[in-house]
Amino acid sequence: MTKAKRYDTVTLTDVIGAFPKGEKGAVVEVYTTPFEAYDIEFVGDDGRTKGLLEAVRPEQLEVVAAAETGVRFATIRLEAGGTSVAVQFSDGKELHVSAETLHALAG
């Protein structure tokens, strides 16, 4: 079993309260004493917090492999008075693109 770290994506292996087995969440706190446990935050598609489970035991969750979560945005920074943007991804890659280019892609 892989130990979860802060900000890891996890899935529940059991029903816990109102959250069904298989629900995905993010580790927001890790505890090692008096026993290993995690606080997990669940967010809906609208970006609002659905709830927080506290003191979830390791056997009640599974860490989602990085390949399953895919690449994520790390930072998005407006540059040149908003005429371009610098995007940094979770894998360290960075992209600079103009507003004109993005606007054209949007159709």
N, C-alpha and C positions, 0 to 999 in steps of 0.2 A: 504494500500500500504506500503510495506517494504522500508525504506530509504536505499539507497545504501551507502556503505562505500568504502573507498579506497581499490582497488584490488578485489572488488566483480566482479563476472561475471554477465553480464546483457545482455538482448536481447532488441532490438528496437521494440517498439509497433507501430511505424509509419515509413514510408519511410523518410529518412533524407538525402538529397543530393544524392550521388551515392550509399548509403547503404540501402538495402531493409529491409522491415519489417521482423523481426525474426533474423536479423544478430546478432551474439554474439560478445561481446567485453568485455574489462576490464576497470573498473573505475580507472583513473590515477590521478584525482584531484576532490575534492569536494568543492563547494562554497556555502556559506550560506548568503552572502550579495552581492549585494542588494537583491538577491533572490536565492533560492535553484537551483543549477545547477551542472552539472557534465561534465568533459572532459572524453571521452571514446576512448580508443585505440583499433583498430581492427587489428588482425594478421592473415595472411594466413597460410595454412598448412605447408608451407616451413619455417615458423618462422619469415618471414619478415613483417614489418608493412605495412598494406594496407592503413591505414589512421587514422586520429584523428578527432573526432568531438568535438567541444568546445561548452560549455554552453547548453548542452542537458538538457531539463526540465524533472522533475520527471515523468510527465504524458507521456513522450515519451519513457520510458524504463521500464523494469520489471527486478527485481533482480532474478537471477536463484538460486533456492534452493540449499543448500549445497549438498543434496543427489543427485542432478542431475549432479553436477560437479565431484563428486566422490573424492577419495583420490588423493593427488598430492605429488610429491617429494618436500621436503622442502630444504634438503641439500644432496649432495653426496660428500663424502670425501674419497680420496685414502689414504690407510694406508699401513704400512710395506713395503715401497718401491714399491708400486703398486701391491703387491701380495694379497691384500684384500681391501674391500671397506666398509665404514659405510654409510648407507642410513637412513635419517630421513624423515618421512612422515608428511604430513600436520596435521594428527590427533595425532601427538606426538610419534607414535610408531617408533622404531629404529631397524635396522637389520644390522648385520655384516656378510659378506659373502666373501669367498675366490675367487680369480680369477679362480682357478681350478673348483670350483663348478659352477660358472657362465658359464665358457667355456663349461662344460659338458652339461648344459641346452641348450646352443646355438646349440648343435648338431654337 
